[in-house]
């Protein structure tokens, strides 16, 4: 249910051009850990006293970089639907 009290139901028969109009307005800020060059496959389960502070610092720096993009904090314009931002993908735009 949206902020206005209405909800939208999408089905397989919803016309493609009508999907964005039915989507809620959402901004998603992705904060995904980026593996360091020296890390192997163990990064998903390696929680040593050395690696965790590095991961936390990386997350902190990514959060600061993300929040500096004030435009990313705005809600999408009507009819846009869902917008996803990721500081690691900003060069792709």
PyMOL Python script that loads the backbone (N, CA, C, O; Angstrom):
from pymol import cmd

cmd.read_pdbstr("""\
ATOM      1  N   UNK A   1       0.836  -1.164   0.000  1.00  0.00           N
ATOM      2  CA  UNK A   1       0.000   0.000   0.000  1.00  0.00           C
ATOM      3  C   UNK A   1       0.887   1.234   0.000  1.00  0.00           C
ATOM      4  O   UNK A   1       1.820   1.325   0.798  1.00  0.00           O
ATOM      5  N   UNK A   2       0.608   2.186  -0.885  1.00  0.00           N
ATOM      6  CA  UNK A   2       1.431   3.386  -0.987  1.00  0.00           C
ATOM      7  C   UNK A   2       1.057   4.415   0.051  1.00  0.00           C
ATOM      8  O   UNK A   2       0.150   4.203   0.856  1.00  0.00           O
ATOM      9  N   UNK A   3       1.766   5.538   0.028  1.00  0.00           N
ATOM     10  CA  UNK A   3       1.541   6.604   0.998  1.00  0.00           C
ATOM     11  C   UNK A   3       0.139   7.199   0.855  1.00  0.00           C
ATOM     12  O   UNK A   3      -0.429   7.706   1.823  1.00  0.00           O
ATOM     13  N   UNK A   4      -0.411   7.134  -0.359  1.00  0.00           N
ATOM     14  CA  UNK A   4      -1.736   7.703  -0.580  1.00  0.00           C
ATOM     15  C   UNK A   4      -2.844   6.736  -0.205  1.00  0.00           C
ATOM     16  O   UNK A   4      -4.022   7.088  -0.265  1.00  0.00           O
ATOM     17  N   UNK A   5      -2.478   5.519   0.182  1.00  0.00           N
ATOM     18  CA  UNK A   5      -3.480   4.550   0.576  1.00  0.00           C
ATOM     19  C   UNK A   5      -3.923   3.653  -0.558  1.00  0.00           C
ATOM     20  O   UNK A   5      -4.809   2.820  -0.369  1.00  0.00           O
ATOM     21  N   UNK A   6      -3.325   3.801  -1.746  1.00  0.00           N
ATOM     22  CA  UNK A   6      -3.704   2.954  -2.866  1.00  0.00           C
ATOM     23  C   UNK A   6      -2.589   1.965  -3.147  1.00  0.00           C
ATOM     24  O   UNK A   6      -1.442   2.173  -2.750  1.00  0.00           O
ATOM     25  N   UNK A   7      -2.933   0.896  -3.831  1.00  0.00           N
ATOM     26  CA  UNK A   7      -1.924  -0.083  -4.201  1.00  0.00           C
ATOM     27  C   UNK A   7      -2.075  -0.400  -5.680  1.00  0.00           C
ATOM     28  O   UNK A   7      -3.155  -0.247  -6.250  1.00  0.00           O
ATOM     29  N   UNK A   8      -0.996  -0.840  -6.293  1.00  0.00           N
ATOM     30  CA  UNK A   8      -1.009  -1.204  -7.702  1.00  0.00           C
ATOM     31  C   UNK A   8      -0.668  -2.680  -7.819  1.00  0.00           C
ATOM     32  O   UNK A   8       0.227  -3.185  -7.140  1.00  0.00           O
ATOM     33  N   UNK A   9      -1.400  -3.364  -8.695  1.00  0.00           N
ATOM     34  CA  UNK A   9      -1.152  -4.781  -8.907  1.00  0.00           C
ATOM     35  C   UNK A   9      -0.638  -4.955 -10.328  1.00  0.00           C
ATOM     36  O   UNK A   9      -1.291  -4.548 -11.290  1.00  0.00           O
ATOM     37  N   UNK A  10       0.537  -5.563 -10.451  1.00  0.00           N
ATOM     38  CA  UNK A  10       1.111  -5.837 -11.753  1.00  0.00           C
ATOM     39  C   UNK A  10       0.892  -7.301 -12.075  1.00  0.00           C
ATOM     40  O   UNK A  10       1.115  -8.170 -11.233  1.00  0.00           O
ATOM     41  N   UNK A  11       0.455  -7.573 -13.294  1.00  0.00           N
ATOM     42  CA  UNK A  11       0.258  -8.944 -13.738  1.00  0.00           C
ATOM     43  C   UNK A  11       1.025  -9.146 -15.035  1.00  0.00           C
ATOM     44  O   UNK A  11       1.552  -8.190 -15.603  1.00  0.00           O
ATOM     45  N   UNK A  12       1.089 -10.375 -15.502  1.00  0.00           N
ATOM     46  CA  UNK A  12       1.776 -10.671 -16.758  1.00  0.00           C
ATOM     47  C   UNK A  12       1.112  -9.964 -17.926  1.00  0.00           C
ATOM     48  O   UNK A  12       1.755  -9.728 -18.948  1.00  0.00           O
ATOM     49  N   UNK A  13      -0.167  -9.621 -17.792  1.00  0.00           N
ATOM     50  CA  UNK A  13      -0.869  -8.968 -18.891  1.00  0.00           C
ATOM     51  C   UNK A  13      -0.793  -7.435 -18.830  1.00  0.00           C
ATOM     52  O   UNK A  13      -1.340  -6.760 -19.702  1.00  0.00           O
ATOM     53  N   UNK A  14      -0.121  -6.876 -17.811  1.00  0.00           N
ATOM     54  CA  UNK A  14       0.037  -5.427 -17.729  1.00  0.00           C
ATOM     55  C   UNK A  14       0.899  -4.968 -18.894  1.00  0.00           C
ATOM     56  O   UNK A  14       2.013  -5.464 -19.067  1.00  0.00           O
ATOM     57  N   UNK A  15       0.400  -4.017 -19.707  1.00  0.00           N
ATOM     58  CA  UNK A  15       1.210  -3.531 -20.832  1.00  0.00           C
ATOM     59  C   UNK A  15       2.537  -2.971 -20.333  1.00  0.00           C
ATOM     60  O   UNK A  15       2.599  -2.321 -19.290  1.00  0.00           O
ATOM     61  N   UNK A  16       3.592  -3.233 -21.092  1.00  0.00           N
ATOM     62  CA  UNK A  16       4.932  -2.805 -20.685  1.00  0.00           C
ATOM     63  C   UNK A  16       4.981  -1.310 -20.417  1.00  0.00           C
ATOM     64  O   UNK A  16       5.611  -0.891 -19.445  1.00  0.00           O
ATOM     65  N   UNK A  17       4.349  -0.502 -21.231  1.00  0.00           N
ATOM     66  CA  UNK A  17       4.387   0.952 -21.040  1.00  0.00           C
ATOM     67  C   UNK A  17       3.579   1.390 -19.813  1.00  0.00           C
ATOM     68  O   UNK A  17       3.759   2.508 -19.331  1.00  0.00           O
ATOM     69  N   UNK A  18       2.707   0.543 -19.308  1.00  0.00           N
ATOM     70  CA  UNK A  18       1.915   0.883 -18.139  1.00  0.00           C
ATOM     71  C   UNK A  18       2.560   0.464 -16.823  1.00  0.00           C
ATOM     72  O   UNK A  18       2.087   0.843 -15.752  1.00  0.00           O
ATOM     73  N   UNK A  19       3.627  -0.309 -16.897  1.00  0.00           N
ATOM     74  CA  UNK A  19       4.261  -0.816 -15.681  1.00  0.00           C
ATOM     75  C   UNK A  19       4.842   0.315 -14.841  1.00  0.00           C
ATOM     76  O   UNK A  19       4.617   0.354 -13.632  1.00  0.00           O
ATOM     77  N   UNK A  20       5.596   1.247 -15.462  1.00  0.00           N
ATOM     78  CA  UNK A  20       6.219   2.341 -14.704  1.00  0.00           C
ATOM     79  C   UNK A  20       5.168   3.189 -14.004  1.00  0.00           C
ATOM     80  O   UNK A  20       5.403   3.669 -12.895  1.00  0.00           O
ATOM     81  N   UNK A  21       4.026   3.380 -14.625  1.00  0.00           N
ATOM     82  CA  UNK A  21       2.963   4.184 -14.015  1.00  0.00           C
ATOM     83  C   UNK A  21       2.393   3.506 -12.776  1.00  0.00           C
ATOM     84  O   UNK A  21       1.873   4.182 -11.889  1.00  0.00           O
ATOM     85  N   UNK A  22       2.481   2.193 -12.703  1.00  0.00           N
ATOM     86  CA  UNK A  22       1.928   1.460 -11.569  1.00  0.00           C
ATOM     87  C   UNK A  22       2.950   1.213 -10.458  1.00  0.00           C
ATOM     88  O   UNK A  22       2.581   0.820  -9.351  1.00  0.00           O
ATOM     89  N   UNK A  23       4.231   1.442 -10.751  1.00  0.00           N
ATOM     90  CA  UNK A  23       5.257   1.209  -9.745  1.00  0.00           C
ATOM     91  C   UNK A  23       5.244   2.312  -8.696  1.00  0.00           C
ATOM     92  O   UNK A  23       4.941   3.463  -9.009  1.00  0.00           O
ATOM     93  N   UNK A  24       5.566   1.971  -7.471  1.00  0.00           N
ATOM     94  CA  UNK A  24       5.691   3.015  -6.441  1.00  0.00           C
ATOM     95  C   UNK A  24       6.943   3.833  -6.712  1.00  0.00           C
ATOM     96  O   UNK A  24       7.855   3.376  -7.402  1.00  0.00           O
ATOM     97  N   UNK A  25       6.985   5.026  -6.177  1.00  0.00           N
ATOM     98  CA  UNK A  25       8.171   5.861  -6.314  1.00  0.00           C
ATOM     99  C   UNK A  25       9.149   5.452  -5.222  1.00  0.00           C
ATOM    100  O   UNK A  25       8.886   5.647  -4.035  1.00  0.00           O
ATOM    101  N   UNK A  26      10.276   4.884  -5.630  1.00  0.00           N
ATOM    102  CA  UNK A  26      11.270   4.388  -4.678  1.00  0.00           C
ATOM    103  C   UNK A  26      12.663   4.742  -5.183  1.00  0.00           C
ATOM    104  O   UNK A  26      12.962   4.603  -6.369  1.00  0.00           O
ATOM    105  N   UNK A  27      13.498   5.197  -4.275  1.00  0.00           N
ATOM    106  CA  UNK A  27      14.910   5.394  -4.572  1.00  0.00           C
ATOM    107  C   UNK A  27      15.693   4.387  -3.732  1.00  0.00           C
ATOM    108  O   UNK A  27      15.541   4.332  -2.512  1.00  0.00           O
ATOM    109  N   UNK A  28      16.530   3.593  -4.395  1.00  0.00           N
ATOM    110  CA  UNK A  28      17.352   2.597  -3.718  1.00  0.00           C
ATOM    111  C   UNK A  28      18.808   3.031  -3.826  1.00  0.00           C
ATOM    112  O   UNK A  28      19.305   3.293  -4.921  1.00  0.00           O
ATOM    113  N   UNK A  29      19.484   3.105  -2.695  1.00  0.00           N
ATOM    114  CA  UNK A  29      20.911   3.419  -2.656  1.00  0.00           C
ATOM    115  C   UNK A  29      21.642   2.127  -2.319  1.00  0.00           C
ATOM    116  O   UNK A  29      21.582   1.659  -1.183  1.00  0.00           O
ATOM    117  N   UNK A  30      22.329   1.551  -3.294  1.00  0.00           N
ATOM    118  CA  UNK A  30      23.025   0.280  -3.072  1.00  0.00           C
ATOM    119  C   UNK A  30      24.375   0.519  -2.418  1.00  0.00           C
ATOM    120  O   UNK A  30      25.150   1.374  -2.849  1.00  0.00           O
ATOM    121  N   UNK A  31      24.641  -0.240  -1.384  1.00  0.00           N
ATOM    122  CA  UNK A  31      25.935  -0.232  -0.715  1.00  0.00           C
ATOM    123  C   UNK A  31      26.426  -1.674  -0.702  1.00  0.00           C
ATOM    124  O   UNK A  31      26.128  -2.436   0.218  1.00  0.00           O
ATOM    125  N   UNK A  32      27.179  -2.035  -1.729  1.00  0.00           N
ATOM    126  CA  UNK A  32      27.646  -3.401  -1.887  1.00  0.00           C
ATOM    127  C   UNK A  32      29.155  -3.419  -1.750  1.00  0.00           C
ATOM    128  O   UNK A  32      29.859  -2.680  -2.439  1.00  0.00           O
ATOM    129  N   UNK A  33      29.651  -4.265  -0.859  1.00  0.00           N
ATOM    130  CA  UNK A  33      31.088  -4.354  -0.626  1.00  0.00           C
ATOM    131  C   UNK A  33      31.806  -4.740  -1.912  1.00  0.00           C
ATOM    132  O   UNK A  33      31.407  -5.683  -2.596  1.00  0.00           O
ATOM    133  N   UNK A  34      32.856  -4.016  -2.233  1.00  0.00           N
ATOM    134  CA  UNK A  34      33.680  -4.302  -3.403  1.00  0.00           C
ATOM    135  C   UNK A  34      34.943  -5.031  -2.954  1.00  0.00           C
ATOM    136  O   UNK A  34      35.715  -4.512  -2.149  1.00  0.00           O
ATOM    137  N   UNK A  35      35.142  -6.212  -3.471  1.00  0.00           N
ATOM    138  CA  UNK A  35      36.281  -7.054  -3.105  1.00  0.00           C
ATOM    139  C   UNK A  35      37.589  -6.359  -3.460  1.00  0.00           C
ATOM    140  O   UNK A  35      37.719  -5.766  -4.531  1.00  0.00           O
ATOM    141  N   UNK A  36      38.537  -6.435  -2.569  1.00  0.00           N
ATOM    142  CA  UNK A  36      39.882  -5.908  -2.810  1.00  0.00           C
ATOM    143  C   UNK A  36      40.638  -6.884  -3.716  1.00  0.00           C
ATOM    144  O   UNK A  36      40.327  -8.075  -3.755  1.00  0.00           O
ATOM    145  N   UNK A  37      41.624  -6.372  -4.437  1.00  0.00           N
ATOM    146  CA  UNK A  37      42.374  -7.197  -5.391  1.00  0.00           C
ATOM    147  C   UNK A  37      43.047  -8.392  -4.720  1.00  0.00           C
ATOM    148  O   UNK A  37      43.177  -9.450  -5.335  1.00  0.00           O
ATOM    149  N   UNK A  38      43.470  -8.237  -3.483  1.00  0.00           N
ATOM    150  CA  UNK A  38      44.185  -9.301  -2.794  1.00  0.00           C
ATOM    151  C   UNK A  38      43.267 -10.305  -2.096  1.00  0.00           C
ATOM    152  O   UNK A  38      43.747 -11.307  -1.564  1.00  0.00           O
ATOM    153  N   UNK A  39      41.957 -10.054  -2.089  1.00  0.00           N
ATOM    154  CA  UNK A  39      41.016 -10.967  -1.431  1.00  0.00           C
ATOM    155  C   UNK A  39      40.622 -12.084  -2.391  1.00  0.00           C
ATOM    156  O   UNK A  39      40.415 -11.855  -3.583  1.00  0.00           O
ATOM    157  N   UNK A  40      40.525 -13.265  -1.863  1.00  0.00           N
ATOM    158  CA  UNK A  40      40.111 -14.404  -2.668  1.00  0.00           C
ATOM    159  C   UNK A  40      38.656 -14.741  -2.401  1.00  0.00           C
ATOM    160  O   UNK A  40      37.864 -13.876  -2.025  1.00  0.00           O
ATOM    161  N   UNK A  41      38.316 -15.990  -2.597  1.00  0.00           N
ATOM    162  CA  UNK A  41      36.942 -16.449  -2.400  1.00  0.00           C
ATOM    163  C   UNK A  41      36.531 -16.444  -0.928  1.00  0.00           C
ATOM    164  O   UNK A  41      35.344 -16.547  -0.618  1.00  0.00           O
ATOM    165  N   UNK A  42      37.483 -16.329  -0.034  1.00  0.00           N
ATOM    166  CA  UNK A  42      37.192 -16.385   1.398  1.00  0.00           C
ATOM    167  C   UNK A  42      36.535 -15.107   1.922  1.00  0.00           C
ATOM    168  O   UNK A  42      36.131 -15.072   3.084  1.00  0.00           O
ATOM    169  N   UNK A  43      36.416 -14.066   1.112  1.00  0.00           N
ATOM    170  CA  UNK A  43      35.875 -12.787   1.597  1.00  0.00           C
ATOM    171  C   UNK A  43      34.461 -12.918   2.166  1.00  0.00           C
ATOM    172  O   UNK A  43      34.062 -12.112   3.007  1.00  0.00           O
ATOM    173  N   UNK A  44      33.706 -13.910   1.725  1.00  0.00           N
ATOM    174  CA  UNK A  44      32.329 -14.080   2.196  1.00  0.00           C
ATOM    175  C   UNK A  44      32.239 -14.715   3.579  1.00  0.00           C
ATOM    176  O   UNK A  44      31.198 -14.633   4.231  1.00  0.00           O
ATOM    177  N   UNK A  45      33.310 -15.341   4.028  1.00  0.00           N
ATOM    178  CA  UNK A  45      33.255 -16.007   5.335  1.00  0.00           C
ATOM    179  C   UNK A  45      34.509 -15.784   6.172  1.00  0.00           C
ATOM    180  O   UNK A  45      34.713 -16.466   7.176  1.00  0.00           O
ATOM    181  N   UNK A  46      35.336 -14.851   5.773  1.00  0.00           N
ATOM    182  CA  UNK A  46      36.556 -14.548   6.512  1.00  0.00           C
ATOM    183  C   UNK A  46      36.312 -13.300   7.362  1.00  0.00           C
ATOM    184  O   UNK A  46      36.186 -12.197   6.832  1.00  0.00           O
ATOM    185  N   UNK A  47      36.246 -13.479   8.676  1.00  0.00           N
ATOM    186  CA  UNK A  47      35.901 -12.394   9.596  1.00  0.00           C
ATOM    187  C   UNK A  47      37.016 -12.149  10.609  1.00  0.00           C
ATOM    188  O   UNK A  47      36.758 -12.060  11.809  1.00  0.00           O
ATOM    189  N   UNK A  48      38.234 -12.043  10.135  1.00  0.00           N
ATOM    190  CA  UNK A  48      39.369 -11.884  11.047  1.00  0.00           C
ATOM    191  C   UNK A  48      39.427 -10.466  11.613  1.00  0.00           C
ATOM    192  O   UNK A  48      38.725  -9.566  11.150  1.00  0.00           O
ATOM    193  N   UNK A  49      40.262 -10.291  12.605  1.00  0.00           N
ATOM    194  CA  UNK A  49      40.459  -8.982  13.209  1.00  0.00           C
ATOM    195  C   UNK A  49      41.093  -7.986  12.262  1.00  0.00           C
ATOM    196  O   UNK A  49      41.031  -6.781  12.506  1.00  0.00           O
ATOM    197  N   UNK A  50      41.697  -8.459  11.192  1.00  0.00           N
ATOM    198  CA  UNK A  50      42.279  -7.578  10.177  1.00  0.00           C
ATOM    199  C   UNK A  50      41.262  -7.219   9.102  1.00  0.00           C
ATOM    200  O   UNK A  50      41.146  -6.055   8.718  1.00  0.00           O
ATOM    201  N   UNK A  51      40.525  -8.214   8.616  1.00  0.00           N
ATOM    202  CA  UNK A  51      39.615  -7.970   7.494  1.00  0.00           C
ATOM    203  C   UNK A  51      38.375  -7.164   7.882  1.00  0.00           C
ATOM    204  O   UNK A  51      37.918  -6.332   7.098  1.00  0.00           O
ATOM    205  N   UNK A  52      37.827  -7.390   9.062  1.00  0.00           N
ATOM    206  CA  UNK A  52      36.589  -6.697   9.431  1.00  0.00           C
ATOM    207  C   UNK A  52      36.754  -5.181   9.525  1.00  0.00           C
ATOM    208  O   UNK A  52      35.911  -4.466   8.982  1.00  0.00           O
ATOM    209  N   UNK A  53      37.787  -4.648  10.180  1.00  0.00           N
ATOM    210  CA  UNK A  53      37.954  -3.190  10.171  1.00  0.00           C
ATOM    211  C   UNK A  53      38.115  -2.626   8.754  1.00  0.00           C
ATOM    212  O   UNK A  53      37.652  -1.520   8.475  1.00  0.00           O
ATOM    213  N   UNK A  54      38.771  -3.379   7.856  1.00  0.00           N
ATOM    214  CA  UNK A  54      38.889  -2.940   6.463  1.00  0.00           C
ATOM    215  C   UNK A  54      37.523  -2.877   5.796  1.00  0.00           C
ATOM    216  O   UNK A  54      37.221  -1.918   5.085  1.00  0.00           O
ATOM    217  N   UNK A  55      36.698  -3.890   6.022  1.00  0.00           N
ATOM    218  CA  UNK A  55      35.350  -3.927   5.435  1.00  0.00           C
ATOM    219  C   UNK A  55      34.494  -2.789   5.992  1.00  0.00           C
ATOM    220  O   UNK A  55      33.778  -2.128   5.240  1.00  0.00           O
ATOM    221  N   UNK A  56      34.564  -2.558   7.294  1.00  0.00           N
ATOM    222  CA  UNK A  56      33.777  -1.496   7.922  1.00  0.00           C
ATOM    223  C   UNK A  56      34.205  -0.128   7.393  1.00  0.00           C
ATOM    224  O   UNK A  56      33.362   0.724   7.115  1.00  0.00           O
ATOM    225  N   UNK A  57      35.514   0.081   7.254  1.00  0.00           N
ATOM    226  CA  UNK A  57      36.007   1.354   6.739  1.00  0.00           C
ATOM    227  C   UNK A  57      35.555   1.557   5.296  1.00  0.00           C
ATOM    228  O   UNK A  57      35.171   2.660   4.906  1.00  0.00           O
ATOM    229  N   UNK A  58      35.602   0.498   4.517  1.00  0.00           N
ATOM    230  CA  UNK A  58      35.143   0.571   3.133  1.00  0.00           C
ATOM    231  C   UNK A  58      33.657   0.937   3.078  1.00  0.00           C
ATOM    232  O   UNK A  58      33.250   1.778   2.277  1.00  0.00           O
ATOM    233  N   UNK A  59      32.852   0.304   3.931  1.00  0.00           N
ATOM    234  CA  UNK A  59      31.417   0.614   3.985  1.00  0.00           C
ATOM    235  C   UNK A  59      31.161   2.046   4.412  1.00  0.00           C
ATOM    236  O   UNK A  59      30.276   2.710   3.874  1.00  0.00           O
ATOM    237  N   UNK A  60      31.930   2.520   5.372  1.00  0.00           N
ATOM    238  CA  UNK A  60      31.801   3.902   5.844  1.00  0.00           C
ATOM    239  C   UNK A  60      32.129   4.882   4.720  1.00  0.00           C
ATOM    240  O   UNK A  60      31.399   5.851   4.511  1.00  0.00           O
ATOM    241  N   UNK A  61      33.222   4.638   3.996  1.00  0.00           N
ATOM    242  CA  UNK A  61      33.616   5.518   2.886  1.00  0.00           C
ATOM    243  C   UNK A  61      32.582   5.483   1.761  1.00  0.00           C
ATOM    244  O   UNK A  61      32.267   6.522   1.181  1.00  0.00           O
ATOM    245  N   UNK A  62      32.052   4.296   1.446  1.00  0.00           N
ATOM    246  CA  UNK A  62      31.016   4.190   0.414  1.00  0.00           C
ATOM    247  C   UNK A  62      29.745   4.922   0.820  1.00  0.00           C
ATOM    248  O   UNK A  62      29.090   5.546  -0.015  1.00  0.00           O
ATOM    249  N   UNK A  63      29.395   4.846   2.103  1.00  0.00           N
ATOM    250  CA  UNK A  63      28.207   5.560   2.591  1.00  0.00           C
ATOM    251  C   UNK A  63      28.402   7.064   2.456  1.00  0.00           C
ATOM    252  O   UNK A  63      27.496   7.768   2.010  1.00  0.00           O
ATOM    253  N   UNK A  64      29.579   7.564   2.838  1.00  0.00           N
ATOM    254  CA  UNK A  64      29.852   8.999   2.714  1.00  0.00           C
ATOM    255  C   UNK A  64      29.792   9.440   1.253  1.00  0.00           C
ATOM    256  O   UNK A  64      29.213  10.483   0.947  1.00  0.00           O
ATOM    257  N   UNK A  65      30.385   8.654   0.344  1.00  0.00           N
ATOM    258  CA  UNK A  65      30.350   8.989  -1.085  1.00  0.00           C
ATOM    259  C   UNK A  65      28.924   8.993  -1.611  1.00  0.00           C
ATOM    260  O   UNK A  65      28.550   9.856  -2.406  1.00  0.00           O
ATOM    261  N   UNK A  66      28.130   8.029  -1.166  1.00  0.00           N
ATOM    262  CA  UNK A  66      26.742   7.938  -1.622  1.00  0.00           C
ATOM    263  C   UNK A  66      25.931   9.141  -1.152  1.00  0.00           C
ATOM    264  O   UNK A  66      25.192   9.737  -1.937  1.00  0.00           O
ATOM    265  N   UNK A  67      26.064   9.501   0.121  1.00  0.00           N
ATOM    266  CA  UNK A  67      25.267  10.597   0.678  1.00  0.00           C
ATOM    267  C   UNK A  67      25.701  11.972   0.179  1.00  0.00           C
ATOM    268  O   UNK A  67      24.953  12.938   0.325  1.00  0.00           O
ATOM    269  N   UNK A  68      26.884  12.079  -0.403  1.00  0.00           N
ATOM    270  CA  UNK A  68      27.321  13.341  -1.003  1.00  0.00           C
ATOM    271  C   UNK A  68      26.540  13.660  -2.278  1.00  0.00           C
ATOM    272  O   UNK A  68      26.456  14.819  -2.684  1.00  0.00           O
ATOM    273  N   UNK A  69      25.973  12.635  -2.902  1.00  0.00           N
ATOM    274  CA  UNK A  69      25.173  12.805  -4.114  1.00  0.00           C
ATOM    275  C   UNK A  69      23.749  13.196  -3.716  1.00  0.00           C
ATOM    276  O   UNK A  69      22.853  12.352  -3.699  1.00  0.00           O
ATOM    277  N   UNK A  70      23.545  14.456  -3.403  1.00  0.00           N
ATOM    278  CA  UNK A  70      22.246  14.929  -2.896  1.00  0.00           C
ATOM    279  C   UNK A  70      21.095  14.636  -3.859  1.00  0.00           C
ATOM    280  O   UNK A  70      19.967  14.405  -3.423  1.00  0.00           O
ATOM    281  N   UNK A  71      21.368  14.644  -5.145  1.00  0.00           N
ATOM    282  CA  UNK A  71      20.317  14.342  -6.125  1.00  0.00           C
ATOM    283  C   UNK A  71      19.782  12.922  -5.942  1.00  0.00           C
ATOM    284  O   UNK A  71      18.618  12.645  -6.230  1.00  0.00           O
ATOM    285  N   UNK A  72      20.645  12.026  -5.460  1.00  0.00           N
ATOM    286  CA  UNK A  72      20.237  10.639  -5.267  1.00  0.00           C
ATOM    287  C   UNK A  72      19.252  10.484  -4.127  1.00  0.00           C
ATOM    288  O   UNK A  72      18.554   9.473  -4.052  1.00  0.00           O
ATOM    289  N   UNK A  73      19.177  11.461  -3.237  1.00  0.00           N
ATOM    290  CA  UNK A  73      18.292  11.363  -2.076  1.00  0.00           C
ATOM    291  C   UNK A  73      16.869  11.800  -2.395  1.00  0.00           C
ATOM    292  O   UNK A  73      15.967  11.625  -1.576  1.00  0.00           O
ATOM    293  N   UNK A  74      16.663  12.366  -3.574  1.00  0.00           N
ATOM    294  CA  UNK A  74      15.328  12.817  -3.971  1.00  0.00           C
ATOM    295  C   UNK A  74      14.495  11.643  -4.465  1.00  0.00           C
ATOM    296  O   UNK A  74      15.014  10.658  -4.991  1.00  0.00           O
ATOM    297  N   UNK A  75      13.199  11.780  -4.282  1.00  0.00           N
ATOM    298  CA  UNK A  75      12.272  10.773  -4.805  1.00  0.00           C
ATOM    299  C   UNK A  75      12.228  10.881  -6.323  1.00  0.00           C
ATOM    300  O   UNK A  75      12.379  11.978  -6.861  1.00  0.00           O
ATOM    301  N   UNK A  76      12.025   9.769  -7.028  1.00  0.00           N
ATOM    302  CA  UNK A  76      11.909   9.822  -8.495  1.00  0.00           C
ATOM    303  C   UNK A  76      10.705  10.663  -8.909  1.00  0.00           C
ATOM    304  O   UNK A  76       9.733  10.788  -8.164  1.00  0.00           O
ATOM    305  N   UNK A  77      10.786  11.231 -10.096  1.00  0.00           N
ATOM    306  CA  UNK A  77       9.655  11.991 -10.630  1.00  0.00           C
ATOM    307  C   UNK A  77       8.491  11.047 -10.893  1.00  0.00           C
ATOM    308  O   UNK A  77       8.688   9.841 -11.045  1.00  0.00           O
ATOM    309  N   UNK A  78       7.283  11.590 -10.946  1.00  0.00           N
ATOM    310  CA  UNK A  78       6.094  10.781 -11.222  1.00  0.00           C
ATOM    311  C   UNK A  78       6.286   9.994 -12.515  1.00  0.00           C
ATOM    312  O   UNK A  78       6.790  10.519 -13.508  1.00  0.00           O
ATOM    313  N   UNK A  79       5.883   8.753 -12.486  1.00  0.00           N
ATOM    314  CA  UNK A  79       5.945   7.906 -13.666  1.00  0.00           C
ATOM    315  C   UNK A  79       7.286   7.224 -13.883  1.00  0.00           C
ATOM    316  O   UNK A  79       7.411   6.394 -14.783  1.00  0.00           O
ATOM    317  N   UNK A  80       8.298   7.557 -13.074  1.00  0.00           N
ATOM    318  CA  UNK A  80       9.616   6.931 -13.224  1.00  0.00           C
ATOM    319  C   UNK A  80       9.638   5.572 -12.542  1.00  0.00           C
ATOM    320  O   UNK A  80      10.203   4.617 -13.075  1.00  0.00           O
ATOM    321  N   UNK A  81       9.027   5.481 -11.369  1.00  0.00           N
ATOM    322  CA  UNK A  81       9.010   4.216 -10.635  1.00  0.00           C
ATOM    323  C   UNK A  81      10.202   4.075  -9.723  1.00  0.00           C
ATOM    324  O   UNK A  81      10.406   4.897  -8.829  1.00  0.00           O
ATOM    325  N   UNK A  82      10.990   3.044  -9.939  1.00  0.00           N
ATOM    326  CA  UNK A  82      12.105   2.712  -9.050  1.00  0.00           C
ATOM    327  C   UNK A  82      13.422   3.162  -9.678  1.00  0.00           C
ATOM    328  O   UNK A  82      13.694   2.884 -10.846  1.00  0.00           O
ATOM    329  N   UNK A  83      14.230   3.861  -8.885  1.00  0.00           N
ATOM    330  CA  UNK A  83      15.550   4.328  -9.330  1.00  0.00           C
ATOM    331  C   UNK A  83      16.593   3.723  -8.391  1.00  0.00           C
ATOM    332  O   UNK A  83      16.432   3.752  -7.171  1.00  0.00           O
ATOM    333  N   UNK A  84      17.664   3.175  -8.971  1.00  0.00           N
ATOM    334  CA  UNK A  84      18.725   2.553  -8.191  1.00  0.00           C
ATOM    335  C   UNK A  84      20.032   3.303  -8.441  1.00  0.00           C
ATOM    336  O   UNK A  84      20.404   3.551  -9.588  1.00  0.00           O
ATOM    337  N   UNK A  85      20.726   3.662  -7.358  1.00  0.00           N
ATOM    338  CA  UNK A  85      22.020   4.341  -7.450  1.00  0.00           C
ATOM    339  C   UNK A  85      23.071   3.495  -6.753  1.00  0.00           C
ATOM    340  O   UNK A  85      22.802   2.867  -5.728  1.00  0.00           O
ATOM    341  N   UNK A  86      24.279   3.485  -7.323  1.00  0.00           N
ATOM    342  CA  UNK A  86      25.396   2.743  -6.759  1.00  0.00           C
ATOM    343  C   UNK A  86      26.662   3.519  -7.088  1.00  0.00           C
ATOM    344  O   UNK A  86      26.960   3.731  -8.264  1.00  0.00           O
ATOM    345  N   UNK A  87      27.417   3.949  -6.073  1.00  0.00           N
ATOM    346  CA  UNK A  87      28.624   4.745  -6.317  1.00  0.00           C
ATOM    347  C   UNK A  87      29.649   3.990  -7.160  1.00  0.00           C
ATOM    348  O   UNK A  87      30.485   4.608  -7.820  1.00  0.00           O
ATOM    349  N   UNK A  88      29.591   2.673  -7.143  1.00  0.00           N
ATOM    350  CA  UNK A  88      30.535   1.900  -7.923  1.00  0.00           C
ATOM    351  C   UNK A  88      30.125   1.813  -9.390  1.00  0.00           C
ATOM    352  O   UNK A  88      30.881   1.307 -10.218  1.00  0.00           O
ATOM    353  N   UNK A  89      28.951   2.297  -9.706  1.00  0.00           N
ATOM    354  CA  UNK A  89      28.450   2.258 -11.086  1.00  0.00           C
ATOM    355  C   UNK A  89      28.193   3.663 -11.635  1.00  0.00           C
ATOM    356  O   UNK A  89      27.628   3.800 -12.720  1.00  0.00           O
ATOM    357  N   UNK A  90      28.596   4.704 -10.909  1.00  0.00           N
ATOM    358  CA  UNK A  90      28.266   6.053 -11.350  1.00  0.00           C
ATOM    359  C   UNK A  90      28.940   6.414 -12.660  1.00  0.00           C
ATOM    360  O   UNK A  90      28.439   7.279 -13.378  1.00  0.00           O
ATOM    361  N   UNK A  91      30.052   5.789 -12.999  1.00  0.00           N
ATOM    362  CA  UNK A  91      30.711   6.062 -14.273  1.00  0.00           C
ATOM    363  C   UNK A  91      29.930   5.459 -15.450  1.00  0.00           C
ATOM    364  O   UNK A  91      30.170   5.842 -16.595  1.00  0.00           O
ATOM    365  N   UNK A  92      28.994   4.517 -15.192  1.00  0.00           N
ATOM    366  CA  UNK A  92      28.204   3.869 -16.238  1.00  0.00           C
ATOM    367  C   UNK A  92      27.092   4.771 -16.771  1.00  0.00           C
ATOM    368  O   UNK A  92      26.453   4.446 -17.772  1.00  0.00           O
ATOM    369  N   UNK A  93      26.863   5.892 -16.108  1.00  0.00           N
ATOM    370  CA  UNK A  93      25.733   6.748 -16.475  1.00  0.00           C
ATOM    371  C   UNK A  93      26.097   7.743 -17.528  1.00  0.00           C
ATOM    372  O   UNK A  93      25.254   8.537 -17.945  1.00  0.00           O
TER     373      UNK A  93
END
""", "prot")
cmd.dss("prot")
cmd.show_as("cartoon", "prot")
cmd.util.cbc("prot")
cmd.orient("prot")
